Amino acid sequence: MVGIVGVAQIGFALLFQRLRSVFTVQVAGLAVLLIGLGLGSFGIKLVLEIDSTLITTTEHALLCVLTLGTMIVFNVWSSGYLRLFSAFLGLLAGFLASYYLGAIPAEAWELLHDAPLFYLPKPMQLGWSINLQSILPAIATGLFLALHGFGALVAAQRFNDADWKRPDLNLIKQGLFAEGLTNIFNAFLNGLPLTSSGGAVSLAASTGCTSRYLAYALAALMVLMAFMPKAIVFWQLLPLPVMGSALIFLAAFTSLSGLQVIASRLLDNRKILALGIGLILGVSYERLQASQYLQASQYLQASETLQHLLFSGVSLGVFVAVVLSAVFQIRNHTRRRKSFDAQHSSIDDVIRFLELQGKSWGARYEVVHRAEYATWQAFEILTEHGLCDVTTANNDKIELETIFNEYTFTVILYYKGKALPISTHAPSHEAMLTDDGAVTQMAGYMLHRLADQVRSRHDGERCELRLLFND
């Protein structure tokens, strides 16, 4: 069944790449935000668990402050290797303080003493069995592992690129492929399903180190530690307040990064509802899992697949957001057209229309703002220089059409009259004084500077001015 989980992850990796319209930047930001909130919530729980038989409440609080404070000091007010190892230095300070205060139980020390330094795994008795009733839950598990991996991989891309704009679904597909193949291989070793670690991604964000060369060294270290039980048990000596403080430190970077990703795009009511409901359910994951009414539900008890919806807060929130985003695609066209009065329309009318379209499609604010300014300049050029024919009531309309495809925001102006000459260079000073057409040439040149691409063509009596802005 673990192998089926891995196969499902690979299948969903292929599906995610084709569903670009629902796996948007906002959904990616929600996944990153939920990973951070999940880490922080778990850290708070660990911090609040006090073992009064070992230390007092004051000593417990002191461990939390010392661990978190050390991490903050080295991360904020230092540089170089000290900042790189800020999380480790905080854990070290917490461990030394725990040892001094006697916060580590004697049983843990005995376990560390008895654990061998090196140990070769014993051959396992491999056995395969297929439970037909568990196939659908296994596929659901693969789905939610893939959704959780999607969030972790998006966070990794965001932290590794200061100019990040959108998730690279091809790289995400490769990452989910790797996870699926790992779980298929795991099935031959009687292992458990694995997925990307949100805490590891947060650690990279807090230190600012995302080098792949470091990843190779860490992978070799992990392989070595897998044969060293004493090293594994050593990390279990850390008291809960020390571990909880570390998780809070890491969660701060991931949570705020997710908010930045969501806030980088304009949001309309559809996206607000999809992300808001997904966020509420993702944050309420533990409450849903522990709900007496939900657990007592006969329908939930009868449906193993529905029980797998409560796999993790990240998976639940992203799943709901993706489903709602897909539903809200109904009648959400990628083209909009509206007519404006060339003589009486104001800049507010144009801005209101373009902002509405930007929110509907989730375009970045910077791109929409550039489009607003350039479009209004085009309006003024067409009307003030006599390019738009306003001699009759039927010709004084400028039709504005917008097109968005995640990578470009295009504005097209349709009107009757003369085509605007587009020039890649400004006219000379002498031409501006002697040539009447140099003024429109200068206007076309300035418009060319405002947009990434400008095209103008004349088809009979109808003219088209196309402004393209790269996102």
N, C-alpha and C positions, 0 to 999 in steps of 0.2 A: 504493500500500500504506500510505503514511502517512495517507491519508484513511480507510482502513479502520480503522486504529488509533484515529483520532479518533471514528469512529462507534461502535467498541466501547466506548470510554470513556463515551460518552453512554448507551449501553445498560446498562452496568454501574452507572452512576450511578443509574438508575431502579431497578435490581435491589437495590442496597445499601439504598435507602430502605425497601424492602419487607421486608428481612431484619433487622429490628430485634432479633430474638431471638438472632442470631449475631454481629452487629456491636455487641457490648456495650461497656460502659465498660472492662472489662478488656482486650478486644481493642484498643480505642482506646489505652489506656495502653501496651500492648505495642508498638503502631506508633510511638508517641512515643519510647519507650525505645530501640527499634531504630534510629530516626533519629539519636538522640544517640550511641549506641554506634558507628554507622557513621561519623559525623563524627569521633568521637574516634579510632577505629582508623585512619582515613585520615590524621588529623593526626599520630599517632604514627609512621606510616610515613614521612611527609615529614620529621619531625624527625630520624629516624634515618638519613636519606640524607645522607651527608657527601661533599662534593666536595673531596678533599684537594688538588687542584690550585689551588684558590682560597684557602681558609682552613684553619687548623688545627682540630683537634678542640676545643681550648679556646675559640677564637673562635666556633666553631659553637655550643657550649654557651652562650656569652655572648649570642649573638643570641637564642637561645630564651628564656633567663632574662629578658633585657631586654624582649623583646616581650610575653611572658606576664605578667611582673611589672608592666609599665606598665598593661596592661589591668586587672589585678586592683586595683592601687592606685587608679586613677581610678574603677573600678566600685564599690569597697567604701568608700573613705574620701573620696569627693567627692559632690557633688550637682549638680543643674541640668544645664547644657550639658556640663560636664566628664564627668559620668556618662553622658550621652546619647551622647557621642562617644568613649567609653572604648575601644571596639574600634578605631576609626579612629586614635586617638592611639597605641595600641599598635603598629599597622601603621606609622604615621609614625616612631615611635621605632626600630622594626626596620629600616625603609628607610634612615634616616639612619646608623644604625650599620653597615648593610651597605655603604653608600657609603664610609664612613670606613675600614672594614676591607678594602675591595676585594673584597667577596663577590659583586659583580655582574659577570659576564663582559663582555668588550669587545664580543662579538658582539651582546649584548642592547642595549648603547648604540647600536651602529651600526644595528640594526633600528629602534630608536626614532627615530634621526635621519633615516633614509630614509623612514619612514612619513609620508604626507601628513597635514596637519591636518584637512582636510575631503575627503570622497570620496563621490561619488554612485554608487550601485550600477549596474552595467551590466545591460542587459536580458538575462534568462536565456532559454535555449532550453527552453521548457516541453515536457515529454513525459510521457505517461501510459502505464503498462503494468500489466497484472494477471497475476500468477503464481498460478495456482490452488493450487499446492502450498504457497504462502506465506500463504494466507488464514488457515488455522488458527493458525500462529505469529503472524500479525499480530493476531488476536483475543486470543491469549494475552498479547501485548505490551500491548495495550490494557487487559487485566485487571490486569496487574501495575503499569502506570502509574497506573491508578485506585486500586489498593491503596496505592501510595506516596503518591499525592495525598491519599487518605483520612487517612493518618498525619500529613501536613503540615498539613492543614486542622484536624484534631482538636487538634494542638499549638497552632495559631493561636488556636482557640477557648479552649483552656485558659489560655493566657497573657493573653488579653484579658478574662477574667472571673474575678475572685477567688473568686466563689461558684459556679464551674463544678461541675456534678454529672454531666452525661452529654453525649455528642456530639449536636449538633443535626443530624440527618441531612438535614433539608430544606436547610439552608445548605450542607452537604457536597455534596448533589446539585447545587446551583447552581454550586459551585466546580468540580466535576468536569465539569459541562456546559461551563463556560468553557474548561477545558483541552481537552475534546473538540473544541469549535468552533475553538479556536486551532490544533489539529493538522490539522483539515480545511482551514482557511485556509492552513496551512503547506504542504499538499500542492500548492497552486497556485503556491507560491514555490520549489519544490524544496528545502524545508527539512527538518529532522530533527524527530522527535517530541519534545515538551516535557512537563514535569510540574512540580509545585510544588517549590520549593527548601527543603530542610530547613535548610540553613545560613541562609537569609534569615529563617526563622521563629525560629531560635535567636538570631539577631542582635536581633530584636525583643524576645525574652525577656530577653536580657542587659541591654539598655538600658531596658526598661520602656516603650518608646514603641510604641504600636500604633495611632496615629491614622490614619484613612483620608485625612485631608488631606495628611499627609506622603507617603502612598502616591501621591497624584496628582502631587506634585512630583517624587518619585523616578521615576515612569513617564515624565514629560516629560524628565527628565535622561537616562534610559536611551535614549529615542528620539533625543535629541541625540547621545549618545555612539555610537550605532550608525552615525552618519555621520562619526565622528572616529576614524580608525584609530590616530592617535598616542595618544589617550587609552586605547584598548583595549590597545595594546602596553605602555603605561606600567605597567599592573597586572601584566604578565608579568615585569617587572623584579624583583619581590619574590622573594628567595631562598626555597628550600623550607623552611628552619627557621622563617622568619618566618610563612609561610602555615600551616605545621603547628601552630605555637603558637596562632595565631588560631583554628584549628578545634578545638583542645583546649579553649580558653576557651569557645567557643560550645557545644560538646558537653556541658560540665558542666551547663549549665542544662537542656538538653533531656532528658538521661538521668535526672536526678533528678526532673524533672517527670513523666516516664513512670512512675517507681517510685511516686511519690505517687498517681498516678491508679489504679494497680493496687492499692496498699495501702489505698485508700479504700473498697474493697468486701471483704466476706467471701468466702472462697474454699473450695470443697469439693474433693474429689479430682478431679472431672471438670474443673473449671476449672484446677486446678493442673497437671494433665496437658496440657490443651490449650495453656495459656500456656507451660508449661515446655518442651514439645517445640518449639513455635514459636520460643521464645527461643533454644534451643540451635541450631536450624537457621539462624535468622537471624544469630546471632553467628558460626556456622561457615561462613557464605556463601563467604568468600574461600578457605577451605580446601577446600570442596567444589568450587569452580570450578577450583582448581589441582590437585586430586587426580588423580594419574596413573591410579589404578585406575578412577575414575569416567570420566575422559576416554577410557580404553581400552575401556570397556564397549561392546560391540557394540549393545546395545539402545539406549543413549543416543545413539550415533552414528546409528542408524537413525531416531530420533524427533526431528525438529526441534522439535516442540511441547514435549517433555520438556526439551530444552536451554533453552527459554525460561523454564523454572521457575527457572533460575539467573540471573534478570534483575537482582535486587538483594537484599541481605539483608533490607531492610524488606518487600519484596513477598513473598519466600519465607516469612519468619516469620509475617506476617499471614495469608497464604494457608493455611498449615498450621493455624494457630490457628482460623481461620474454619471450615475443613473439619472439624476435630475437634470444635469447638463444635456444629456442626450434627449430627454423629454422636451426640454425647453428649446431644442433646435427646431421644433415644429413651428413653421411660419416665421422663422428667424432667417430671413434671406440675406445673402451676401451682397446684394445690390439694392440701393434705394435711390429714388429720383423725386425731385420736388422742383416746382416752378417758382421763380422769384420775379417780382416786378423790377425791371432794370432801373427805373427812375425813382422808385419810392422805397425799395427795400433798404434796410439798414444793416450795419455790421452785426448787430445783435441777432437779427434773424438768421444770418449765415452761421454765426457761432453756435446758436442754439441747435440748428440742424446738424452741424458737424459733430458737436459734443454728444448729441443723442445717438448718432451712429457710432461714435467711438465707444460709448458705454455699451451699446448693444453688442459690439463685436469684441470688446475687451482690448482695445488698442492702447498703446502707451500714451500718456498725457503729452509728452514732448512731441510726438509725431502729430497728434491731433492739433496741438497748438500751432505748429508750423503750418499745417494745412489750413487752419483758420486764417492766419495772417496772409498767406499767399493767395488764398481764394478771394479774400476781400480786395487785395491789390489787383487781382485779375478783373473783378467786377468794376473797379474804378477805371482801369485801363480801357475796358471795352466801352464804357459809357462816356467817359470824358474825352476820348480821342475819336469818337464817332465810328468805332468799329461795329457797334451793335446798332442795327437799324430800328429806330423807334418812331418812324414816321407814321405808322398805323398802329391801331390798338392791338392787332394780332401779332405784331412783331416785337413788342416791348417786353417780352418774357425771356428770361435766361433760365434754362433748365439745368439743375445741378444734380449730378449723379455721383454716388460714392461707391467704391468697391474696396473690399478688404479681404486679404487672403493670408493673414498672420505675418507675412513678410513685407507686404507693401500696402500702403494706404493711398488709393487713387481717387482723385476728384476730377470729374469731367464736366465741362461747361458747354452746353449746346445753345446756339443762338443763330439768328439770321443777320447777315451783314457781311463784313469783310474779315478775312483771316488775319490773326495777329502775327506779324513777322517775328520769328524767334532767332535771336542772334547769340552766339557764344562769346562775342567780344563787343565792347562798347564802341559807339561811333566816335570819330575824332572831334576835337573842339571846333574845327573849321566846319565840319558837316553839321554840327548842332546849330551853327549860326546861319548857314546858307541852305541846307537841305530840309524841306518840310517833313520828309519821311524819317529823318534821323530821330525825331522825338519818339515815334512809335518803335523804332529800332532800339532806342535806349530802354523803353518800357519793356520790350521783349527780353532784352538782356538782363534787366533787373529781376524779372520774373524767373528767368532761367537760373539766377543765383539763389532764389528762394526755395525752389524745388529741386529734387534730385534729378528728375527728368521732366522735360516740357515738350509737348508735341502739339502742333497746330495744323489743321487741314481744313480744306474747303471742298464741300461736296454739293455742287449746284448752289442753291440759295442757303443751305444750312452749313454752319461752321462748327467745328469741334476744337476745344482747347483742353488738353489732357495734362494734368499735373500729377506726378507720381512722387511719393515720399517713401523712402525705404525705412523699414522698422528694424 
